[in-house]
């Protein structure tokens, strides 16, 4: 045996005995023992991906600096040299030779954002079957695969995340498998290869998954099909890994005896197994363990499994029930990577609450806010702020400096890179974001983003990076702003210190006066120190009035009063749990189903309704799905009563030209169906049905004829510019035949390219600002400022979530304002414009004679720190309590239950 192999085996025996590493106390064995396991190719971790000699010296001065260490500098400077933070200080900056000076006056500096859970690059955009590289769903355990071997460095999401202040991402395989493969931490320096993007010296991780996903994927295959099957699968593989490790130890001992005794027969080494090599590295603490897990009971089981085999779980991902197990998570130093308010999309997410991260933080734990999405990665700063606001209602005060740590310092610690990044401290990498305003404002955007001391995004001169995928397609960059120089925001983040809470009682119903409010009418006016008089559920007067003195009053103390918000398309009341077929009452199936009514499956007591009210939504339009013509929707108020479904407002028809359908065939079927409806009605109904082979039954044809007559507006989802132009032409064709079709386009990612034509044709557009991404091959030329461009062309713009989580509606409106839609226009796009376009004449604005759908906010309703304090529907004071709050109260009241063995 060679001396080299002997040394390697000796190192192996030492490493096999090392315990799992702790958060910050221990170094990572992988970096202490270079060259170990050299027969298995391992990544080479560069000290830097950049020639630091070529980097400019940079001085950012006169800015507020949020260090993410728990402190801030009100006005100071950051000096960068050689890609590192050389000096940070308060007050005037020192003289620096040959430095690029950046004036940060009125701006804020933070560390770069770190996303703990991303699938960017392994599920890249545009979404296509050829791009589905996140799950190696051929076997439930695949520890031998590495996410970086699927990573596509030209994913358009990379540049959008970078432009949103994200400087580091942790890329994981998907969650189909019990053990899905190794993870990789990447520095957001776009490069031709993933190797050039690896974060220097970042340890690898392993992605594990418990719960629904593995058993759903493999239940009809080889298994597992149950949660107990999941656990059996982990135990089997870890036992094999433990025995594999032992076999190498035994082999080393045999080699030592062979050398000592001089035997002729040299011991045969165990067969190398890449999958079990990974398990061995987990057992040794070299690879950091990340577990996709939602339920508290399953997290406890996984912690027990880790204790059994002697490894440590570094973080539970998603972890929506971490608040139920927070004492044990703190005791065992397990972090979580979670969302601010996602819940209910599958059964194991049913108990998710917005207080999840705050409750763990208050217990001394380490929460991080992750994206798990190419959309959400673009505003992790706002997701953290939403969690902060949810906590405040329950008396949990978390400072801005602390929630900044949730998206910077904390993920750096968990990923083992906190010595290099995550905070603004001298000697660390210059991963820095210069924001145009407070980073937790809904209107904030990065002006400049530095990664390792390089300015990779600069909004000022409109130098916007693009990947190869978008070259020649998108020639307008990523800094979409519209024609306005700056957005026109609302009144700003509320000052929590000066507000006194409104009394919960008495509840004001039917007739009352709201005094001293800042009234946003929804029609473009902002009225300071104004009163609104409501009589019998209707707005009687605004401003000076002569209400009888006995009418109850509420002093708004300058708070903002808005109309109730209108969500123009959602399945929230017909969809209990998104991934459970039994609760999907909105889906009409394939084909054309114009007589299908979403209202027939609508639950007026849906758990989602009070949660939506808490975010200012008072009216929604029930949306069916499936097929070219999905069926009929209707507008409903969120008063949680059977009356709402029995007396819905204006009905609408929904259709879709998306989903990979053949365009020519789709338009042919659509035209054929409407022609059959015309023939059926004009030729005598049933007589025509018997005389010709019509495509649909009478109930469907009657519904289509209502659309043709303009009595039933048609909301048609499409994206490509060519489809927008075809829809405009189709409307003209219908008009030429005497049919006043009322057409509304939804989605319409490339609608801005036909803005003038849409305006001339008087076709409104419903859009979701946060989804202006090249999500499909139909949406390659979307842009963030689309709402602004359409509005400027004279198109009626409606903003929608197009989701069951309609409480995000105000966040969508704020997103449009951040990209230059005037504040008043954004507010109108979720109130008066949908009311007018959808025929809801009795609501949508604070005007005399309108229904009193009113919302009283603690501050600017678009800011995540603002909260609803009172909400009325038709003058009825609505209860703002809901199930998520009850869960929070229940677990806040529970005494600590840390098991003795975890202490």
ZISUL-V363026 format. One line per field, one symbol per residue. ss: DSSP state (2 for helix, 1 for strand, 0 for the rest). psi: psi as a letter, one per 20 degrees, with the letter a starting at -180 (. if undefined). A space follows every 10 residues. Layout:
ss = ???
psi = ???
This chain:
ss = 0022222222 2222220000 0000000022 2200000000 0000000000 0222000111 1111110000 0111111111 1001111111 0000000001 1110000111 1011111100 0010000022 2100000000 1000012220 0000022222 2220011111 1000000011 1111111000 0000222100 0000111110 0222222200 0000002222 2222222222 2222222222 2222222222 2000000000 0002222222 2222000111 1110022222 2222222220 0011111100 0222022222 2000111100 0000002220 0000022222 2200001110 0000022222 2222222222 2220000002 2222200022 2222000000 0000000010 0111100000 0000011111 1001111100 0010000222 0000000000 0000000000 0000000000 0000000000 0111111111 0000011111 1111100111 1100000000 0011100001 1110111111 0000100000 2221001000 0100001222 2000002222 2220001111 1100100011 1111111000 0222220000 1111110000 0022222222 2222222222 2200022222 2000000222 2222222200 0011111100 2222222222 2222220000 0011111000 2222222222 2001111022 2000000000 0000022222 2200001110 0000022222 2222222200 0022222200 0222222000 0000000000 1001111000 0000000111 1110011000 0022222222 2220000002 220
psi = pqhghghghg hghghhiprq qrgigqrphh ihmqiqliho pqqpoqhqjq ohhipqppop rkqpooijjj rqogobqppp pkiqohqprq bqqrpppkqo ppokpjrppr qqqpoioqjp hhmrqqpqhi jnjhpmliqi omiiqphiii poijphhghh ggijjpipqo pqrakhqgoi rqrqpqplnp rhqhhiippp jpqrrppqpr bhgghggjhj cirqirhhhg hhggggghgg gghgghhhgh hghhhghghg ikqgopqpqq ppohghgggg hghijhpppp oopgqghhgg ghhggghgjk rpphqpqfli khhikhghgg hjlprqorrg jqrjirgijh jqqijgghhg ghijanqqpr gkqighiilh ghgghghggh hhhjjopprh hghhhhjfgg hgghikjiih rhrnqpirqm nqpoqiapij qhjqqpgqpp okipoipohf jlopqqrhhi pigokjailp iaiqgqqnrb irpqohhipq qqphqqppqf prpoqlqooo hijiqooqlq qpppoljqoh qpcprlqqhi pqqpoikirp prqqqopioq jhijofphjo hhjmjioiar bplhipohhh jpoikphhgh hhhijjpipq opprrprgoh aprqpqrljm qhhhhhmqap qqqqrpkrkj qpgghghghg ggghhhgggg hijkdhghhh iqnqhrrggg hgghhhghij inqoopprgq ghhghhgghg gggghhjjom poppqqelhk hhikgggggh ilorpprohi jmqmhriikh krqhkggggg ghijpppppq hlrhmiijgh hgghghhhlj pqghhgghij ehghgghjkm ijaiqnqpiq qmnqppqibp iiphiqqphq ppokjpoqpj qrhhhggggg hhiqqqkpqh ii.
